[in-house]
Amino acid sequence: MKVLNKMLLNWIYMLCFLGGYINAISIVKYSYTVSHFTGHISKAAINMISGNFLEVLKIISIVFAFVIGTTISGYLVEGRE
């Protein structure tokens, strides 16, 4: 049981590190964070009204990648604890 808890803790550390790493890369490369939905959806709406559809596509792809990543990690980490 102790080994299982240590493995789970290491897995949680790795997921947190990778989430922060991906967020930092996204900030540096695209000037957007990938951890806040409401801000991105607002930016996409503003850019859509402005006619900047390439920016809208970039924002929506970032949000979609975040949703896919969280879905995969949700399936990998079973249980509600």
KEVEX-486374 format. One record per residue: x, y, z of N, C-alpha, C in turn; residue in three letters. Coordinates in nm, 4 decimals. Layout:
N
<n_east X, n_north Y, n_up Z, ca_east X, ca_north Y, ca_up Z, c_east X, c_north Y, c_up Z, rest ALA>
...
END
This chain:
81
<n_east 0.0820, n_north -0.1187, n_up 0.0000, ca_east 0.0000, ca_north 0.0000, ca_up 0.0000, c_east 0.0869, c_north 0.1258, c_up 0.0000, rest MET>
<n_east 0.1989, n_north 0.1209, n_up 0.0729, ca_east 0.2880, ca_north 0.2359, ca_up 0.0795, c_east 0.3513, c_north 0.2637, c_up -0.0565, rest LYS>
<n_east 0.3853, n_north 0.1571, n_up -0.1287, ca_east 0.4433, ca_north 0.1727, ca_up -0.2621, c_east 0.3410, c_north 0.2342, c_up -0.3563, rest VAL>
<n_east 0.2148, n_north 0.1918, n_up -0.3461, ca_east 0.1090, ca_north 0.2461, ca_up -0.4299, c_east 0.0889, c_north 0.3948, c_up -0.4029, rest LEU>
<n_east 0.0897, n_north 0.4343, n_up -0.2762, ca_east 0.0758, ca_north 0.5760, ca_up -0.2419, c_east 0.1929, c_north 0.6584, c_up -0.2954, rest ASN>
<n_east 0.3139, n_north 0.6032, n_up -0.2884, ca_east 0.4305, ca_north 0.6741, ca_up -0.3393, c_east 0.4234, c_north 0.6874, c_up -0.4915, rest LYS>
<n_east 0.3788, n_north 0.5825, n_up -0.5598, ca_east 0.3637, ca_north 0.5884, ca_up -0.7052, c_east 0.2575, c_north 0.6913, c_up -0.7446, rest MET>
<n_east 0.1472, n_north 0.6939, n_up -0.6713, ca_east 0.0409, ca_north 0.7896, ca_up -0.6996, c_east 0.0903, c_north 0.9323, c_up -0.6759, rest LEU>
<n_east 0.1645, n_north 0.9535, n_up -0.5694, ca_east 0.2187, ca_north 1.0853, ca_up -0.5409, c_east 0.3159, c_north 1.1288, c_up -0.6499, rest LEU>
<n_east 0.4004, n_north 1.0383, n_up -0.6963, ca_east 0.4927, ca_north 1.0699, ca_up -0.8055, c_east 0.4156, c_north 1.1023, c_up -0.9334, rest ASN>
<n_east 0.3088, n_north 1.0300, n_up -0.9589, ca_east 0.2252, ca_north 1.0546, ca_up -1.0768, c_east 0.1620, c_north 1.1944, c_up -1.0685, rest TRP>
<n_east 0.1139, n_north 1.2315, n_up -0.9517, ca_east 0.0545, ca_north 1.3640, ca_up -0.9323, c_east 0.1601, c_north 1.4726, c_up -0.9526, rest ILE>
<n_east 0.2806, n_north 1.4524, n_up -0.8996, ca_east 0.3888, ca_north 1.5486, ca_up -0.9206, c_east 0.4188, c_north 1.5643, c_up -1.0692, rest TYR>
<n_east 0.4239, n_north 1.4521, n_up -1.1412, ca_east 0.4540, ca_north 1.4572, ca_up -1.2835, c_east 0.3446, c_north 1.5312, c_up -1.3607, rest MET>
<n_east 0.2164, n_north 1.5050, n_up -1.3283, ca_east 0.1066, ca_north 1.5735, ca_up -1.3971, c_east 0.1097, c_north 1.7234, c_up -1.3692, rest LEU>
<n_east 0.1373, n_north 1.7624, n_up -1.2467, ca_east 0.1463, ca_north 1.9050, ca_up -1.2129, c_east 0.2619, c_north 1.9714, c_up -1.2863, rest CYS>
<n_east 0.3755, n_north 1.9038, n_up -1.2905, ca_east 0.4912, ca_north 1.9589, ca_up -1.3603, c_east 0.4624, c_north 1.9741, c_up -1.5092, rest PHE>
<n_east 0.4051, n_north 1.8713, n_up -1.5702, ca_east 0.3756, ca_north 1.8786, ca_up -1.7130, c_east 0.2709, c_north 1.9850, c_up -1.7446, rest LEU>
<n_east 0.1720, n_north 1.9996, n_up -1.6570, ca_east 0.0727, ca_north 2.1048, ca_up -1.6771, c_east 0.1357, c_north 2.2432, c_up -1.6725, rest GLY>
<n_east 0.2213, n_north 2.2654, n_up -1.5749, ca_east 0.2918, ca_north 2.3926, ca_up -1.5660, c_east 0.3865, c_north 2.4143, c_up -1.6828, rest GLY>
<n_east 0.4533, n_north 2.3080, n_up -1.7251, ca_east 0.5458, ca_north 2.3162, ca_up -1.8379, c_east 0.4723, c_north 2.3542, c_up -1.9658, rest TYR>
<n_east 0.3605, n_north 2.2879, n_up -1.9919, ca_east 0.2822, ca_north 2.3176, ca_up -2.1119, c_east 0.2260, c_north 2.4588, c_up -2.1051, rest ILE>
<n_east 0.1823, n_north 2.5015, n_up -1.9874, ca_east 0.1321, ca_north 2.6378, ca_up -1.9714, c_east 0.2425, c_north 2.7394, c_up -1.9998, rest ASN>
<n_east 0.3627, n_north 2.7136, n_up -1.9492, ca_east 0.4746, ca_north 2.8057, ca_up -1.9713, c_east 0.5133, c_north 2.8117, c_up -2.1187, rest ALA>
<n_east 0.5157, n_north 2.6983, n_up -2.1863, ca_east 0.5471, ca_north 2.6962, ca_up -2.3294, c_east 0.4423, c_north 2.7736, c_up -2.4077, rest ILE>
<n_east 0.3173, n_north 2.7549, n_up -2.3715, ca_east 0.2093, ca_north 2.8257, ca_up -2.4397, c_east 0.2204, c_north 2.9767, c_up -2.4192, rest SER>
<n_east 0.2586, n_north 3.0195, n_up -2.2997, ca_east 0.2760, ca_north 3.1624, ca_up -2.2739, c_east 0.3900, c_north 3.2183, c_up -2.3581, rest ILE>
<n_east 0.5018, n_north 3.1468, n_up -2.3625, ca_east 0.6185, ca_north 3.1959, ca_up -2.4360, c_east 0.5932, c_north 3.1947, c_up -2.5869, rest VAL>
<n_east 0.5345, n_north 3.0870, n_up -2.6376, ca_east 0.5200, ca_north 3.0728, ca_up -2.7825, c_east 0.3991, c_north 3.1479, c_up -2.8383, rest LYS>
<n_east 0.2840, n_north 3.1401, n_up -2.7680, ca_east 0.1604, ca_north 3.1967, ca_up -2.8224, c_east 0.1090, c_north 3.3182, c_up -2.7453, rest TYR>
<n_east 0.1712, n_north 3.3526, n_up -2.6358, ca_east 0.1275, ca_north 3.4613, ca_up -2.5471, c_east -0.0102, c_north 3.4365, c_up -2.4878, rest SER>
<n_east -0.0448, n_north 3.3113, n_up -2.4667, ca_east -0.1710, ca_north 3.2724, ca_up -2.4045, c_east -0.1447, c_north 3.1678, c_up -2.2974, rest TYR>
<n_east -0.2236, n_north 3.1738, n_up -2.1916, ca_east -0.2186, ca_north 3.0656, ca_up -2.0938, c_east -0.3215, c_north 2.9611, c_up -2.1344, rest THR>
<n_east -0.3037, n_north 2.8390, n_up -2.0904, ca_east -0.3983, ca_north 2.7328, ca_up -2.1253, c_east -0.4780, c_north 2.6864, c_up -2.0046, rest VAL>
<n_east -0.4766, n_north 2.7642, n_up -1.8991, ca_east -0.5434, ca_north 2.7178, ca_up -1.7783, c_east -0.6691, c_north 2.7971, c_up -1.7422, rest SER>
<n_east -0.7057, n_north 2.8948, n_up -1.8208, ca_east -0.8232, ca_north 2.9768, ca_up -1.7890, c_east -0.9182, c_north 2.9783, c_up -1.9084, rest HIS>
<n_east -1.0312, n_north 2.9128, n_up -1.8945, ca_east -1.1268, ca_north 2.9042, ca_up -2.0048, c_east -1.1964, c_north 3.0363, c_up -2.0343, rest PHE>
<n_east -1.2439, n_north 3.1049, n_up -1.9318, ca_east -1.3285, ca_north 3.2214, ca_up -1.9561, c_east -1.2543, c_north 3.3316, c_up -2.0303, rest THR>
<n_east -1.1294, n_north 3.3535, n_up -1.9958, ca_east -1.0514, ca_north 3.4552, ca_up -2.0660, c_east -1.0304, c_north 3.4210, c_up -2.2120, rest GLY>
<n_east -1.0044, n_north 3.2941, n_up -2.2403, ca_east -0.9830, ca_north 3.2520, ca_up -2.3784, c_east -1.1104, c_north 3.2615, c_up -2.4606, rest HIS>
<n_east -1.2217, n_north 3.2211, n_up -2.4038, ca_east -1.3468, ca_north 3.2281, ca_up -2.4769, c_east -1.3821, c_north 3.3737, c_up -2.5054, rest ILE>
<n_east -1.3562, n_north 3.4620, n_up -2.4101, ca_east -1.3809, ca_north 3.6054, ca_up -2.4320, c_east -1.2901, c_north 3.6595, c_up -2.5426, rest SER>
<n_east -1.1619, n_north 3.6211, n_up -2.5394, ca_east -1.0693, ca_north 3.6660, ca_up -2.6442, c_east -1.1118, c_north 3.6135, c_up -2.7806, rest LYS>
<n_east -1.1585, n_north 3.4888, n_up -2.7849, ca_east -1.2041, ca_north 3.4326, ca_up -2.9119, c_east -1.3250, c_north 3.5098, c_up -2.9640, rest ALA>
<n_east -1.4180, n_north 3.5442, n_up -2.8765, ca_east -1.5364, ca_north 3.6195, ca_up -2.9189, c_east -1.4986, c_north 3.7587, c_up -2.9690, rest ALA>
<n_east -1.4081, n_north 3.8248, n_up -2.8982, ca_east -1.3642, ca_north 3.9584, ca_up -2.9408, c_east -1.2958, c_north 3.9516, c_up -3.0763, rest ILE>
<n_east -1.2078, n_north 3.8533, n_up -3.0943, ca_east -1.1384, ca_north 3.8388, ca_up -3.2225, c_east -1.2337, c_north 3.7971, c_up -3.3342, rest ASN>
<n_east -1.3357, n_north 3.7208, n_up -3.3016, ca_east -1.4329, ca_north 3.6807, ca_up -3.4025, c_east -1.5103, c_north 3.8027, c_up -3.4529, rest MET>
<n_east -1.5506, n_north 3.8888, n_up -3.3600, ca_east -1.6224, ca_north 4.0106, ca_up -3.3994, c_east -1.5306, c_north 4.1032, c_up -3.4798, rest ILE>
<n_east -1.4026, n_north 4.1043, n_up -3.4450, ca_east -1.3063, ca_north 4.1883, ca_up -3.5164, c_east -1.2691, c_north 4.1304, c_up -3.6519, rest SER>
<n_east -1.3047, n_north 4.0065, n_up -3.6775, ca_east -1.2732, ca_north 3.9444, ca_up -3.8056, c_east -1.1371, c_north 3.8790, c_up -3.8112, rest GLY>
<n_east -1.0726, n_north 3.8622, n_up -3.6982, ca_east -0.9402, ca_north 3.8011, ca_up -3.6925, c_east -0.9565, c_north 3.6501, c_up -3.6688, rest ASN>
<n_east -0.9926, n_north 3.5777, n_up -3.7744, ca_east -1.0286, ca_north 3.4369, ca_up -3.7606, c_east -0.9086, c_north 3.3457, c_up -3.7378, rest PHE>
<n_east -0.7909, n_north 3.3877, n_up -3.7805, ca_east -0.6713, ca_north 3.3073, ca_up -3.7531, c_east -0.6423, c_north 3.3038, c_up -3.6028, rest LEU>
<n_east -0.6613, n_north 3.4175, n_up -3.5368, ca_east -0.6426, ca_north 3.4239, ca_up -3.3918, c_east -0.7490, c_north 3.3409, c_up -3.3196, rest GLU>
<n_east -0.8717, n_north 3.3440, n_up -3.3716, ca_east -0.9802, ca_north 3.2639, ca_up -3.3130, c_east -0.9464, c_north 3.1159, c_up -3.3228, rest VAL>
<n_east -0.8959, n_north 3.0737, n_up -3.4380, ca_east -0.8582, ca_north 2.9333, ca_up -3.4566, c_east -0.7480, c_north 2.8932, c_up -3.3597, rest LEU>
<n_east -0.6517, n_north 2.9822, n_up -3.3381, ca_east -0.5422, ca_north 2.9519, ca_up -3.2454, c_east -0.5950, c_north 2.9384, c_up -3.1022, rest LYS>
<n_east -0.6826, n_north 3.0283, n_up -3.0610, ca_east -0.7367, ca_north 3.0238, ca_up -2.9248, c_east -0.8206, c_north 2.8986, c_up -2.9050, rest ILE>
<n_east -0.9070, n_north 2.8685, n_up -3.0003, ca_east -0.9929, ca_north 2.7502, ca_up -2.9889, c_east -0.9096, c_north 2.6225, c_up -2.9872, rest ILE>
<n_east -0.8013, n_north 2.6176, n_up -3.0641, ca_east -0.7165, ca_north 2.4980, ca_up -3.0629, c_east -0.6467, c_north 2.4818, c_up -2.9280, rest SER>
<n_east -0.6091, n_north 2.5923, n_up -2.8640, ca_east -0.5469, ca_north 2.5852, ca_up -2.7314, c_east -0.6477, c_north 2.5324, c_up -2.6296, rest ILE>
<n_east -0.7712, n_north 2.5838, n_up -2.6337, ca_east -0.8754, ca_north 2.5371, ca_up -2.5420, c_east -0.9060, c_north 2.3897, c_up -2.5674, rest VAL>
<n_east -0.9137, n_north 2.3501, n_up -2.6937, ca_east -0.9408, ca_north 2.2108, ca_up -2.7285, c_east -0.8292, c_north 2.1189, c_up -2.6791, rest PHE>
<n_east -0.7048, n_north 2.1609, n_up -2.6934, ca_east -0.5925, ca_north 2.0799, ca_up -2.6448, c_east -0.5983, c_north 2.0650, c_up -2.4930, rest ALA>
<n_east -0.6390, n_north 2.1706, n_up -2.4228, ca_east -0.6532, ca_north 2.1630, ca_up -2.2776, c_east -0.7624, c_north 2.0640, c_up -2.2389, rest PHE>
<n_east -0.8743, n_north 2.0681, n_up -2.3098, ca_east -0.9845, ca_north 1.9758, ca_up -2.2801, c_east -0.9420, c_north 1.8319, c_up -2.3046, rest VAL>
<n_east -0.8749, n_north 1.8061, n_up -2.4135, ca_east -0.8275, ca_north 1.6698, ca_up -2.4438, c_east -0.7285, c_north 1.6235, c_up -2.3371, rest ILE>
<n_east -0.6354, n_north 1.7103, n_up -2.2976, ca_east -0.5369, ca_north 1.6736, ca_up -2.1955, c_east -0.6000, c_north 1.6437, c_up -2.0608, rest GLY>
<n_east -0.6970, n_north 1.7253, n_up -2.0204, ca_east -0.7623, ca_north 1.6989, ca_up -1.8929, c_east -0.8493, c_north 1.5743, c_up -1.8982, rest THR>
<n_east -0.9083, n_north 1.5467, n_up -2.0137, ca_east -0.9873, ca_north 1.4246, ca_up -2.0282, c_east -0.8987, c_north 1.3014, c_up -2.0170, rest THR>
<n_east -0.7844, n_north 1.3042, n_up -2.0823, ca_east -0.6918, ca_north 1.1906, ca_up -2.0758, c_east -0.6411, c_north 1.1713, c_up -1.9331, rest ILE>
<n_east -0.6041, n_north 1.2801, n_up -1.8659, ca_east -0.5552, ca_north 1.2644, ca_up -1.7290, c_east -0.6671, c_north 1.2188, c_up -1.6355, rest SER>
<n_east -0.7916, n_north 1.2574, n_up -1.6640, ca_east -0.9044, ca_north 1.2092, ca_up -1.5842, c_east -0.9248, c_north 1.0597, c_up -1.5976, rest GLY>
<n_east -0.9049, n_north 1.0077, n_up -1.7184, ca_east -0.9161, ca_north 0.8636, ca_up -1.7373, c_east -0.7982, c_north 0.7886, c_up -1.6766, rest TYR>
<n_east -0.6807, n_north 0.8498, n_up -1.6764, ca_east -0.5623, ca_north 0.7829, ca_up -1.6227, c_east -0.5644, c_north 0.7765, c_up -1.4702, rest LEU>
<n_east -0.6152, n_north 0.8826, n_up -1.4068, ca_east -0.6220, ca_north 0.8866, ca_up -1.2612, c_east -0.7647, c_north 0.8509, c_up -1.2222, rest VAL>
<n_east -0.7853, n_north 0.7244, n_up -1.1852, ca_east -0.9191, ca_north 0.6760, ca_up -1.1548, c_east -0.9590, c_north 0.7140, c_up -1.0135, rest GLU>
<n_east -1.0867, n_north 0.7234, n_up -0.9907, ca_east -1.1378, ca_north 0.7499, ca_up -0.8573, c_east -1.1562, c_north 0.8974, c_up -0.8316, rest GLY>
<n_east -1.2287, n_north 0.9291, n_up -0.7267, ca_east -1.2574, ca_north 1.0685, ca_up -0.6944, c_east -1.1686, c_north 1.1235, c_up -0.5840, rest ARG>
<n_east -1.0835, n_north 1.0436, n_up -0.5251, ca_east -1.0014, ca_north 1.0940, ca_up -0.4140, c_east -0.9047, c_north 1.1929, c_up -0.4655, rest GLU>
END
